[in-house]
């Protein structure tokens, strides 16, 4: 049964609109978007798709082809409820738009279908938020720019869903460009694109198949630790964000903080921001070995100082290096999920087999390893109701 038939089966009418939004990977700049840092993500060719039809009432009715749960809510009384599960991202986006004064004149039937693995660090939730905002914008002609879609989606994730995330995922998805990575200055929300043409080399995604656990609580804990450190350092350095600090200050910062855990968190943040600048230089100079070393340093910093990796991510990164990757690191929030590796394109099959073997020996889990294309942001696939 195709998606259109499934929609008909679910809602008893034909769908009128079809949209999709991509997932993302982050090449470098991890856990620094909420510290005013620079990050380098790109949208990838894994997608969440939505079929939609308008309703005659004010009900938002949602179904998913992956999760067998159907939810309905009236636009006039949306509230967060744990049992709505993924539905909170959909309802929350409508809540956020209404709260911001946008006019949504009727309810919708929405069927979503996704090949973005859930809870895997590829931002399935930001993709869903961006997608819902994008389709609502299109259907009701709300005139929201893609840049503002990212801001609204982040607002929803922070205020409605309760994750104190930065802007990276929503921006990477809303503003994704084919074959380009996006250097995003999260303090200013300024961005520019760089070609990701690596000739014989390519990035691959390594999915640990260890679902992320505790990610919300641990993520918010890291945000709080950074806020605590910033509050101590702000009056001393007259800074807005931790990423305004430079690595030369690290020795003094250690004394000022006088707390090993906070120091290690700040050390990661400052050195990671530095790595983003170095990565851009290496990318422009096409220094593949240098790019790879930066990836490896980033992983160590996330593992030892920021402590957001974990047994499975470490095992897959280590297996990737043993299998011939030039560099590898976890990507996204961590605590399970995915890593990326930089490999020689022609080595892919051998690389995949070796990582699968070593990772399985270490964890008893078969990983998924795949090549992705760097993709465009959200797209209208079919819009039968518009001229
Ligand atoms: C999650 C968040 C992002 C970012 C990353 C870590 O994906 O949603 O804002 O903080 O973690 O870099």
Boltz pocket constraint, residues with backbone or C-beta under 6 A from the ligand:
constraints:
  - pocket:
      binder: B
      contacts: [[A, 26], [A, 29], [A, 30], [A, 31], [A, 32], [A, 33], [A, 34], [A, 121], [A, 123], [A, 165], [A, 166], [A, 167], [A, 168], [A, 169], [A, 332], [A, 333], [A, 334]]
      max_distance: 6.0
